[in-house]
Amino acid sequence: MTGMPFQALATAARLSLTADRLKPAQQVLGLQSAVAYFDGPLGHLLLFRGGENFRFYLKGRHEVGVAGGTAAGAFVVDLATAGHALIRSPRPGAAFPNSYHPDVLAYTSADGGTTWLSAPVAAVDWAAGTVTVDRPGNATRVAVYFTTGDGEFELRIVRPLGSDVASAKLFGGALRSIHETDQTNSRSAPTFGSEGREYPLPPQFRLELAVRSRTPIVFDRYAQHELSLPVFDTPIRVLDAAQLNAQAELKLRGGTL
């Protein structure tokens, strides 16, 4: 981006935004709503480049209670009956029992959901949509995080203060489709926006991940979503914030400076 009203303090560095850098938002089930966001940091100009490959796998969350007195051992969580769509992605995963499968994770709680401990997944029936968890005897709740095929998503950049006039869509589509895609293959991996376009994220603009799904998608430390969004980061000194924002809006609308 040339002619921007700022002074570059260093050359741009290529970085990757990962799930732990995004903050959780308030999802509204069944409606397109933000599930996570990242605000452009002060003193930095971030730039997404159209045509860049990225990695994107989201997990849904389902939690169930366990009747008192239930013996320890195999506990079946029926995701399909609860209205969820369990997806097996092309990512490699060790055979079950497994506590670290890329598509299914399980946790148990003995205090009503205040604290959670990892639990082995003993088996998964992908066709039936069931997950069998090795549950300890004192657990009263079980939570399963799973790669979901329910709904659609959109990655977009929006202007501060809730304005959607300058929003720009980086990518969007069906969760099932992107989760079943081989994202390690550069030919089939998803790519940002339009080839050759630049999508600026100036200070305090927002990168937003919006989803329309009946399945809760929670950004917490248990979910282990796999996101890797390439971005170019330039440290800057802002000389004219109003002009910087105006020119960024023009870029996001597809204009040129």
C-alpha positions in Angstrom: 0.0 0.0 0.0 1.6 3.2 -1.1 0.6 6.8 -0.1 -0.7 5.7 3.3 -0.4 8.5 5.9 2.0 6.7 8.2 5.7 6.1 8.6 6.9 2.5 8.4 9.3 1.8 11.3 10.6 -1.5 9.9 10.1 -3.8 7.0 7.0 -6.0 6.9 7.3 -9.4 8.6 5.2 -12.4 7.5 3.4 -13.8 10.5 0.6 -16.3 11.2 -2.5 -15.5 13.2 -3.5 -18.5 15.2 -6.6 -19.4 17.2 -5.0 -18.3 20.5 -4.7 -14.8 19.2 -8.4 -14.4 18.7 -10.8 -13.3 21.4 -14.1 -15.1 22.0 -17.3 -13.4 20.8 -21.0 -14.1 21.7 -22.4 -16.6 19.2 -26.1 -16.5 18.5 -27.1 -20.1 17.5 -28.8 -20.4 14.1 -27.9 -16.8 13.1 -24.8 -15.5 11.4 -22.9 -14.0 14.3 -19.3 -13.5 15.4 -17.7 -16.4 17.4 -14.2 -14.8 17.6 -12.3 -11.6 16.6 -8.9 -10.0 16.4 -8.4 -6.2 16.7 -5.6 -4.6 14.8 -3.0 -3.6 17.3 -1.9 0.0 17.9 1.3 0.8 16.1 1.0 -1.9 13.5 -0.5 -2.1 10.0 -1.5 -5.7 9.1 -2.1 -6.8 5.5 -3.7 -9.9 4.1 -2.9 -10.7 0.5 -5.4 -12.2 -1.8 -4.5 -15.7 -3.1 -2.6 -16.7 0.1 -3.3 -20.2 1.4 -4.5 -20.6 4.9 -5.5 -23.4 7.3 -8.9 -23.5 9.0 -10.5 -26.2 11.2 -13.2 -25.3 13.8 -14.6 -27.6 16.5 -18.1 -27.5 17.8 -18.8 -28.2 21.5 -21.5 -30.5 23.1 -21.8 -31.0 26.8 -24.0 -33.6 28.6 -24.7 -34.5 32.2 -24.1 -37.9 33.8 -26.6 -39.5 36.1 -25.4 -39.9 39.7 -24.1 -43.4 40.5 -23.1 -44.1 36.9 -20.1 -46.5 37.0 -16.7 -45.4 35.5 -16.0 -46.6 32.0 -17.3 -46.2 28.5 -19.8 -43.3 28.1 -21.4 -42.7 24.7 -22.1 -39.1 23.6 -24.6 -39.1 20.7 -23.8 -36.0 18.7 -26.1 -36.8 15.8 -29.2 -37.2 18.0 -28.3 -33.8 19.6 -28.5 -32.3 16.1 -24.7 -32.0 15.4 -22.7 -33.0 12.4 -19.5 -34.8 13.1 -16.8 -34.5 10.4 -13.7 -36.5 9.8 -11.2 -34.2 8.2 -8.3 -35.4 6.0 -5.8 -34.7 8.9 -4.0 -37.8 10.1 -4.9 -39.0 13.6 -3.7 -41.9 15.7 -6.0 -44.9 16.3 -8.4 -44.8 19.2 -8.2 -44.8 22.2 -6.7 -41.4 21.8 -6.6 -38.2 23.9 -5.3 -35.9 21.1 -7.1 -36.7 17.9 -7.3 -33.6 15.6 -11.1 -34.0 15.1 -12.4 -35.2 18.5 -11.4 -34.2 22.0 -13.1 -35.1 25.3 -13.1 -33.6 28.8 -14.8 -34.6 32.0 -15.8 -32.5 35.1 -16.4 -33.6 38.6 -17.6 -30.2 39.9 -20.4 -29.3 37.6 -18.3 -27.8 34.8 -16.1 -25.5 36.9 -12.9 -27.4 36.0 -12.3 -29.9 33.2 -9.8 -32.7 32.7 -8.8 -34.3 29.4 -10.4 -37.8 28.9 -9.4 -40.5 26.4 -11.7 -41.0 23.4 -12.2 -44.7 23.3 -14.0 -44.9 19.9 -15.8 -42.9 17.3 -18.5 -44.0 14.9 -18.2 -41.4 12.2 -21.2 -42.5 10.3 -23.5 -42.7 13.4 -22.1 -39.5 14.9 -21.3 -41.0 18.3 -18.2 -40.6 20.5 -17.3 -43.0 23.3 -15.4 -41.4 26.1 -13.5 -43.2 28.9 -15.1 -41.5 31.8 -13.9 -41.6 35.4 -16.4 -42.6 38.1 -16.5 -39.1 39.8 -17.3 -37.2 36.6 -20.7 -35.6 36.5 -20.4 -33.8 33.1 -18.8 -34.8 29.8 -17.8 -32.3 27.0 -16.9 -33.3 23.5 -15.2 -30.9 21.0 -15.5 -32.1 17.4 -14.8 -30.9 13.9 -18.2 -29.7 12.8 -20.1 -29.8 9.5 -23.1 -27.8 10.5 -23.4 -24.3 9.0 -21.5 -21.6 7.2 -18.7 -19.2 8.1 -17.2 -16.0 7.0 -13.8 -14.3 7.6 -14.1 -10.5 7.2 -12.5 -7.2 8.1 -14.8 -4.6 9.5 -14.5 -0.9 10.4 -14.4 0.1 14.1 -17.4 1.1 16.1 -19.6 -1.5 14.6 -19.8 0.0 11.1 -20.2 -2.6 8.4 -20.0 -0.2 5.5 -16.3 -1.0 5.0 -16.5 -4.7 5.6 -14.5 -6.9 3.3 -14.9 -10.7 3.0 -11.6 -12.6 3.0 -13.3 -16.0 2.7 -16.5 -17.8 3.4 -18.4 -21.0 2.7 -19.8 -24.2 4.2 -18.0 -25.6 7.3 -18.5 -29.2 5.9 -16.8 -28.3 2.7 -13.7 -26.6 4.1 -13.3 -29.3 6.8 -13.4 -32.1 4.2 -10.8 -30.3 2.0 -7.2 -31.3 2.0 -5.7 -28.1 3.2 -2.1 -29.3 3.0 -2.4 -29.4 -0.8 -1.7 -25.9 -2.2 -4.0 -26.6 -5.1 -7.0 -27.4 -2.9 -6.2 -25.3 0.2 -8.5 -22.3 0.8 -7.1 -18.9 -0.2 -7.9 -15.3 0.9 -10.1 -13.0 -1.2 -9.2 -12.2 -4.8 -5.8 -12.9 -6.3 -3.7 -9.7 -6.3 -5.9 -7.7 -3.9 -4.7 -6.4 -0.6 -6.8 -6.3 2.6 -5.5 -3.9 5.2 -6.2 -4.3 8.9 -5.1 -0.9 10.4 -5.0 -0.2 14.1 -8.4 -1.0 15.8 -10.0 -2.4 12.6 -11.4 -5.8 13.4 -10.8 -9.2 11.8 -14.0 -11.1 12.5 -14.9 -14.8 12.3 -18.7 -15.1 11.9 -20.6 -18.4 11.8 -24.2 -19.4 11.2 -24.6 -22.8 12.9 -26.9 -24.6 15.4 -23.7 -26.0 17.0 -21.9 -23.9 19.7 -18.4 -23.0 18.5 -16.5 -21.9 21.6 -13.1 -20.2 21.6 -11.5 -21.5 24.7 -8.3 -23.4 25.6 -10.0 -26.8 25.3 -11.2 -26.6 21.8 -7.8 -26.5 20.1 -9.1 -25.0 16.8 -6.6 -25.1 14.1 -6.2 -21.7 12.4 -3.2 -20.4 10.6 -3.9 -17.1 8.8 -0.9 -15.6 7.0 -0.5 -11.8 7.4 2.2 -9.2 6.8 2.9 -7.0 9.9 4.5 -3.6 9.5 5.3 -1.5 12.7 4.2 2.1 11.9 3.9 5.6 13.3 0.5 7.0 12.4 0.7 10.5 11.0 -3.0 11.0 10.1 -5.4 8.5 11.6 -8.5 9.8 9.8 -6.8 9.6 6.4 -5.3 6.1 7.2 -8.8 4.8 8.0 -10.3 6.4 4.9 -7.7 4.9 2.6 -8.0 1.5 4.3 -11.8 1.6 3.7 -11.2 2.4 0.0 -8.9 -0.7 -0.2 -11.4 -2.9 1.5 -14.1 -1.8 -1.0 -11.8 -2.9 -3.8 -10.6 0.6 -4.8 -7.1 1.8 -5.5 -5.1 4.6 -4.1 
